[in-house]
């Protein structure tokens, strides 16, 4: 069930086979933390979700670098908007 729930989302973070045999494994780099697999898994406590801090990259657990907030990224076109001219009286 967990593999099917994950397959219905935009990412496939659970593999169903390993070395040609039936083996379910979560691929951390693809997991988006939607929790669907946990909700439908028939085996209790098989999948454990772990909260990561803002300083941790959720795809792999490495320390986050760069811009974590898109609104502050220099390539964000909205950050470069100009002020509107004052209305004429």
N, C-alpha and C positions, 0 to 999 in steps of 0.2 A: 504493500500500500504506500509506503513512504516514497519509493522510487516513482510510482505513478503520480503521486501528488506533486513531486518535484518536477516531473516531466511536463506537467500541465502549466508550469510557470515559464517565465522567459529564460530561466537558466536551468541547466541540467546539472545539479550538484551532487547527485547520487549515482554512482556507477553500479551496474547490476552484475557484472562479471569481472573476474580477475584471473588471468592465466587460463582462460577458457572455461572456468568453473563459475557456478553461481556464487557470487560474493558481493554483498552490498557495502559500499563504502562512500562516505561523504567526502567530496572534494572541497576542501576549505576555500580554495581560491575562487570557486564558482558560487559558493553559498552566499545568499543575500540576507539571510537571517529572517526569512518570512515565517518560520515556525510551522509551516504546513506539514512537513514530514513528522514532526514531533506529535502533532495532534492526531495523526492517523496511524502511527506506527503500532502494530499489534503486540510488540514486545515492550513491556514496561521498563522504563529507564534505559532503553537501548541508545537513544540519542539524547545528549545533554547540550542544551544551548548555554553558551558562556557569554556574559556581557563583557564587552571590551571598552576600554577607556577611549576618550577622544584622541589621545596621543598614540593609539594603536591602530594600524591599518586593519580593518575587518577582514580583508582578503589575504590571510596568511599570518597575521599576528605580528608583523614586523613594526618597528617604530615608524609612525607616520612622518612624512617629510613634505615640505611644500605647503600649498594652500589647502587647508581643510574646509574653508568657507568660500564658496564660489563667488559670493558678493564682493570679496576682497581681492580676487584674482585679477591681475593686470590685463588679462585677455577678455574679461567680461565686458561686453559692449555697453551694458547699462551703467558701468562705473564711469564711462566717458561721456555721459550725456551733458549737454550744456544747459545753463539756466535759460528759462524763457524770458523774453524781453518784457519789461514792465508795460502794462497797458497804457495807451495814450489817454490823456485826460481831455 
